[in-house]
């Protein structure tokens, strides 16, 4: 790999033990974990708040890993517990305690990092990595002060798009191995002043038998999948109130601590399958807002409970399900899913199904039965050619189909905790991340209460 050395001199900040780039689903947890281990950490975030997909993209509630007890990282469990105790989280009758208020999660994550003595740098954009002899010596960032270099010993890429890894020369996969396309993107939104009781009755009268546990209300519709809402969508389509693309994927959930609010996991933007193309993403925001306006008008006219509602917010960040994935020390494949693979360095376990939004791959997938699961090895977080970098979240080393199963928030949080522990461990022992024994990280996670 060629070395990259900055020729221009930039102001430099003091060196940190661990620098986490991206304060989202995995990055916030990585920062908490590393600070908990005593490392001097800096978390760099491009927005003025933490949470990433969970807050900026408004992805709520978290999906369940489909394992009894919903095993997760110890930090993940503390976040859920704190949210529920404060009235900003909830557990559904089905056992999913991942219902949460995205606005309040911003507060909780920030508080938990500061409680551990971590530092945060908001409104700061990662620009590039300074690489010499297969090691990141520092990163170039930009904010209102200007452009500067921040130096560190171990780096954690939690950008979701593997931006640090890619800029450092780590080989990456992008999209489907067959078509090169990424999964579909969505622009989420929230509607306020919804009469949830009227909505509950409306859905029940239509014949819906699930998601009616007030105040935890759910609804969904996909064409030709047997959803009771389809008759309502068909009527609106016939009357010209919506377009066919509006019903390709429609889903909504109520929000704990926000009475009368529904959060929508849609619209899914038609025909956009390149989540790294700036022009395509810009189009997705514009198209998405037009679809949101149309969907809201449809809801007010055709769905009881929405008559006096209003658009409360549109997510400031587009919902990206998949973009780059690193080529790591271990590449997770659909064979690991089908074989229910277990690893001596396993740092997360999940039974979440293959969930591709967009074109299906056509690979054979053997559905997981109750009690079955697979694990993610620590090695999938380690890029092949950089000695002091770990990658977490949806960008870990996997194939396209396999990534659709491991990209959900509980799993991403577990990878973040593992990386934070490993980064601090590497600093303490003056070794590179490739020399960290994943079995030790697994054991440390167990000692904190992770079900591994």
N, C-alpha and C positions, 0 to 999 in steps of 0.2 A: 504494500500500500504506500502511495506517495505521501510524504509529509506535507502538512500545511502550516506555514509560519506567517504570522501577520507582519507585513512590512511597515505598516503605519503604526505609530505609537498612540495608544489610547490611555486615558487615565485608568488606574488600577485600584481595585478595592482590596481589602485584606483577604487573606486566604481562609477558606472554610474547610472543615473535615469533609462534609457532604453537601453537595449542591443538587437540589431537586429542581428540575425545570418542568413547570406545569403543576398547578395546584388543584387538579381535578379529582376525579373519583379515586384514582390510584396514587397520585402525587401527594395529596394531603395526608393520606395514611402513611406513605413512605416517610414523609417529613416527621410525623408524630413518632413513628417507630424508631427512626434514627436518633432523634432527640432523646427519646426515652432511654436509649442505650448510652447516652452521655456524649454523643457526637455534637460538635459545633456545626449547626446546619443553617443553610439559607434556602428558602423556598421562593422561587421566581415565578410570578404569575402575570399573564398579559392583561387580565381584567383587574378590577378593583375589589374582587371578592373571590372566595374559594368555591370549589364544588364542581367546576367544569360541566360535564354532561348533566350531572344531577341538578345543577342550579342554573347555569347559563343556557343549557338546552332544555331545561324543565322536564327531565326524564324522571317522572314519578308516577307510581311507586317503583321500587326496585323489583325486578323479577326474582322468583324463588329458585334456588339451586336444585329443587325437587328431591331433597334428602331430608329425612325426618329430623326435626330439630333445627333445620336450616343452619348447618355448621358454617362458620365463617371465621375470619380473623378475630382475635380478641379485641382489636381496636374497632372493628366493624360492629361488634356486639355492644361495645360501650357507647358508640354513636347512636345506635338504634334505641338502647335503653334510655339514654339521656333525652332523646327526642320524644319518646313516649311519656316519660315522667313529666316533661314540660308541656305536654299536650300538643306537641307538634309532630307526633308520630302515632302509628296505630298498628294493631295486629288484626288481620282479617280472620273470620271464623275458619278459613282454610289453613291457617297457620303461618301466613306470610306477615312477618313483622316489619316488612320493608316499606310500608306506607309512610310517607314523610312530606313535610312542608318544605319546598325548595328554598323559600326565602329565609326561613329560620335555620336551615342547614348551613348557610353562609356563616352565621354567628357561631354555631357550635364548632365547626371545623377550625375557625380562627381561634376561638378560645382554647381548644384542645392543643393546638400547636404552641400557643404562647404559654400555656400552663407547663409545657415540657421545656421551656426556655428556647424554643426555636425562633428564628428570625424570618420575616416575610418581606419581600420586595414586590409591591403591586405595580400595576401599569408599566410593566417592563417586558419588552419583547426580546426573545432569543433571536440572535442574528446569525451566529456561526460558531463553530468549535475550532479551537487552536490545537492541532494535533502534531505531535512529534514522537517518532519511534513507537507507534501504536499506543500512544497514551494521550488523553486529553489534558493539556496543561492549563487550559482556561477556556472560558466562553466569552464571546462578544455579545453584549446586550445593548439595548437602546431604550431610553425613557426620556422624560422631560429635561433631565440633566444633560443629555447628549448620549454619545456612544462611549462605552467603557469595557474594560476587561475585568472579569471576576475569576479568581483562581480558586481551585479546590483540589482535594486529593481523590475523592470518589464522586462520580456524577450519576444521577438517576434521571433517565429520560422518561418523563410522564406526560409528554405532549400529546399523546394519542396518535399522532401522525409520524412518530419516530423521527422528529425533526433534528434532534441532537445526533442521533445515531447516523442518519442519512448524511448530515453535513460532515460528520467525522469519517465518512467513507465506509460505513458498515453496509454490506450487501443487504438489500431489502427485496421482499416480494411485494407486488402491487396488484390487487384485484385477483380475479379468477385466473387459475392456471390455463383455462381453456379459452376464455374470451378476453381477458384483461380487464373486464368490467368490475367496478366496485359494487357493493350493496347499495340499494336505494337510500337516499337521504330524506329526512323529514324536517319540517319546521313546526315545532310545537307551539301551542298557545293555551291561554286560560280564559275562561268565561266566568264572569261574576254575576251575582244576583239571580242564581238559578234556584228555583223551588224544588229542592231535592225530593221532598215528599210527593209532589205531583209527578216528578220524573219517575220515581219508584213505582207508583201506581200505573203510570203509562206503560212502562216496560213490562210490568207484571201482567197487565191486561193483554199485551201483545203475545204473551206466552213465554217470556224470558224467565228462566228458573234459577239463574245464578246472578251473583253480583248485586243483590238487592238488600244487603245488610246495612240499612241506614245507620250512620251517615256514610258508610263505605259503599258507594254506588259505582258500578261499572256498566259500560255499554260498549258494543263493538259491532262492526259490520264489514264483511268482505263479500264481494259479489260471488254468488253461487256456492257459498259455504254453509248455507242453512241458518243464517242468523235471522232472528225474528224482525229485526229492523230493516231487512231487505225490502219488504213490501212498502215501507215508508219511503225508502230511497228510490224505489222504482216509480212510485207515484210522483215524487218530486222531479225525477228525471224526465218522465213523460210530460210534465207541465213546464219543463224548461227552467226549473229553479236551480238545478245543479247540473254538472257535467259528469260523464261516466268516470273520469279520473278521480272525482271527489269520493267515490265509493270503493276505490281499489284497496284502500286500507283506512279504516276509521275506527278509533278506539278512544275512550275517555274514562277518567277516574276522578272521584271526588278527592279533596285534599285535606288532611288532618289540620286543624287549627285555622282553617279558612272556610267558615260556614257559607254555603251557597256558591262554592267555586268548583268548577270542573276543569281538569287539566287534560288536554287532548294530545294523543300520540299520533298526530297527523296535522296537516296533509303530507302524504308521501308524494314527492315531486316526480311527475311522470318523465320518463326517458332521460334522467340524469344519472349516469353510472360512472362518473369520474369525479371522485371527491377531492382530488388534488388540483383540479382545474379552476383557477380563480374566476374565470368568466362564467363557467358553469355554476359555481356556487353563488355568484352574484345573481345570476338568472334565477336560481332556486329561491333566494330571498324574495325577489320581486314576484315570481310566480306563486310562491307560497302565501304571500300576503293577499294576493288576489283570491286564492282558493279559500283562505281563512275567512275573508269577508263574505264570500258566497256561502260557505258552510254555516256561518253564524246566521245569516238571513234565512237559510233553510231550517235551522234549528228553531228559530223564533216562530216560524210559520207552521212547521210540521211536527214538532216534538214538544209535548206538554212539559211545562216547568221552565221553558226558556223564553216565554213570552216577553218578560220585562228584563231580560239579561243584557249584558254588554260585554264587549271584548275587554278583558282586564289587562292582559299583557300578551305580547308575542315574544318568544324566546330570542334573546340577543345573539345566540349562537346556533347555527344550523346543527341538526342532529346527524352526526356522521357515525355510521355503524362500523365502517371498515375502510382503511386506506392502505398505508404502508404496514408491513410486518417484517421484523428483522429476521435475518438468517442467523440462528443462534447455535449454541452448542448442542441443542436438541430441537428438532422440528416436530411439533405435534401434528399428527395426521389423522385422517378418519379411521385408520386402522387402530389407533389408540382408543378412539371412541368405541368402535365395534368390539375390540378385545377387552374393554374395561381396564385399561392399563393402570398399573400401580407402580410407584417408583420409590426407591429408598430415600430420594431427596424430594419427595412430593411435598409441595408447600400449599396446595389447594386441592379440594375435591369438589366435583359437581356432577349433577345428573341432568343439567339443563339440555334440552334437545337441540339438534341442528335447526337453526332458525335463520334462513337466508331470505332477505327481502330483495326481490328482484328475480333475476334468472336463476333457476335451480341448476345445480351442477350435474345431476344424473349419477352421482356416485352412490354405491350401495350403502345404505345406512341401516344398521340393526337397532331398532328402538330399544332404549333402556327400560328394563322392567323395574317395578318397585324394589328398592333395596340395592340396585346396581348403580355404580358410579365409576368415574375414572379420575385420575389425578393429574396435576400439572407439575412437572419437575422443575426444580430451581434452575436447571441448565437451560430451560427455555427463555430465561430472562437475561442470559449472558450472550452478547454478540461475539462472533467468532474472532474478531481481529482487534478489539480495543480492550486493554487490560484493566481499565478503571471506570467502566461504564456498565450500568444495568438498565434494562428497559422494562417498563411495567405497563399494565393495562391492556387495551385491545391491540397493541402493537407487538406483543411478545411473539416468539418464533412459532409459527403454525401455518398450515395450509389454509386456503380460502374457506373451504367447507368447515374445517375444524374450528376456525376462528369464530364462526357464527354461533358456536355453542359456548365458547369461553369468554365472550365479550361482555357479559352482563356485569352489573356493578358489584355484587358480592364477590365474584371471582376476581375482578380487577382490584378490589380492596385487599384481598388476600395476597395478590402479587406485590402490591405496594408495601404491605407489612413485611413480607419476606425480604424485599429489596432494601428497605430501611434498616432492618436488623443486619443484613449481610454487609451493607456499606459501612455501618459503624464497626462491625466485627473486623472488616478488612483494614480500617484505619487503626484500630487498637493493635492489630497484629502485624501492621506494616506489610501487607500483602496485597496482591491484585485480586479482583473479584473472581477470576478464574481459579485462583488457589483456595477460595473459600469452599469448605466441605459442605455441600448442601444438606447432608444428613444432620449436621450441627444446627443449621438454620431451622430445619424441621423440628428438632428437639427443643430449641429455644421457643419457637412458636407454640409448641405443645405446652411448655412450662407456663406460658402466658394464658393458656386456656383454649388454644385452637384445637378443633376436633380433627386431628390428623392421624 
